[in-house]
């Protein structure tokens, strides 16, 4: 196996890998707590996920109509593991499952988008601090 190829692959897949764990894990947790959801509950989870991502996007970019420049971002390898970002939504889903009705699905979807993305920021900052030591 070519180490350079694997290095490039891991860097490109890192965000998708953590995102998958966060969404699959939080979805599995809420299923475990509340049972098989109805179609409306599944749609509500999706709406919450999109809403959470949208709120973060509007906060960061300030305007939904501005072009986004694809910046070449450098990250520290430790931050690619997502030991915080992938776990926050799963743990949060456990607690949010106690909310009544559709609120559990809406808030779990929102927390998954928001928690995962903000968790990545925390991981990156921690990794940068460790590099400075």
C-alpha positions in Angstrom: 0.0 0.0 0.0 1.3 3.4 -0.9 1.6 5.5 2.2 1.2 8.8 0.3 -2.0 7.6 -1.3 -3.4 6.5 2.1 -2.4 9.9 3.6 -4.2 11.8 0.9 -7.2 9.5 1.2 -7.5 9.9 5.0 -7.3 13.7 4.7 -10.1 13.8 2.1 -12.3 11.3 3.9 -11.9 12.6 7.4 -14.9 14.9 7.5 -17.2 12.4 5.8 -16.1 9.7 8.2 -16.8 11.8 11.3 -20.1 13.1 9.8 -21.2 9.5 9.1 -20.4 8.4 12.6 -22.2 11.4 14.1 -25.4 11.0 12.1 -25.6 7.2 12.1 -24.8 7.1 15.8 -27.3 9.8 16.8 -29.9 8.2 14.6 -29.3 4.8 16.1 -29.4 6.2 19.6 -32.8 7.9 19.1 -34.1 4.7 17.5 -32.9 2.7 20.5 -34.6 5.1 22.9 -37.9 5.8 21.0 -38.3 2.8 18.7 -39.0 2.8 15.0 -39.9 6.4 13.9 -42.8 7.4 11.8 -42.3 9.0 8.4 -43.1 12.4 10.0 -40.5 11.8 12.7 -37.8 10.8 10.1 -38.6 14.0 8.1 -38.5 16.1 11.3 -35.0 14.6 12.0 -34.0 15.6 8.5 -35.4 19.1 8.9 -33.6 19.5 12.2 -30.3 18.4 10.5 -30.7 20.9 7.6 -31.8 23.6 10.0 -28.8 23.1 12.3 -26.4 23.1 9.3 -28.1 26.2 7.8 -27.9 28.1 11.1 -24.2 27.4 11.3 -23.7 28.4 7.7 -25.5 31.7 8.0 -23.6 32.4 11.2 -20.2 31.8 9.6 -20.9 33.3 6.1 -23.3 36.0 7.2 -25.2 35.8 3.9 -26.6 32.8 2.1 -26.1 34.4 -1.3 -22.4 35.2 -1.1 -20.1 32.9 -3.2 -18.0 30.6 -1.0 -14.3 30.4 -1.9 -12.9 26.9 -1.5 -9.9 27.6 0.7 -7.1 25.1 1.0 -7.4 24.4 4.8 -4.5 22.9 6.6 -5.4 20.7 9.6 -3.5 18.8 12.2 -3.8 15.0 11.8 -5.1 14.5 15.4 -8.1 16.6 14.6 -9.1 14.2 11.8 -10.0 11.4 14.3 -13.2 13.1 15.5 -13.0 11.8 19.0 -15.2 14.8 20.1 -17.2 15.7 17.0 -18.6 12.2 16.3 -19.4 11.5 20.0 -21.2 14.7 21.0 -24.3 14.1 18.8 -24.6 10.5 20.0 -24.5 11.4 23.6 -26.8 14.3 23.0 -29.3 12.1 21.2 -29.5 9.9 24.3 -30.7 12.9 26.4 -32.8 14.6 23.7 -34.8 11.4 23.2 -36.6 12.3 26.5 -38.2 15.3 24.8 -41.8 14.9 23.8 -42.9 13.9 20.3 -41.3 15.5 17.3 -39.1 17.8 19.4 -36.8 14.8 20.1 -36.2 14.3 16.4 -36.0 18.0 15.5 -33.5 18.8 18.2 -31.4 15.6 17.7 -31.1 16.5 14.0 -30.1 20.0 14.9 -27.6 18.9 17.5 -26.0 16.4 15.2 -25.3 19.1 12.6 -24.2 21.7 15.1 -22.5 19.4 17.5 -20.4 17.7 14.9 -19.2 20.9 13.2 -18.5 22.7 16.5 -16.8 19.6 17.8 -14.5 19.6 14.8 -13.5 23.2 15.8 -12.7 22.1 19.3 -10.7 19.1 18.0 -8.7 21.4 15.7 -8.0 23.9 18.5 -6.9 21.2 20.9 -4.6 19.6 18.2 -3.1 23.0 17.4 -2.4 23.6 21.1 -0.7 20.2 21.4 1.5 21.1 18.4 2.6 24.3 20.2 3.8 22.4 23.3 
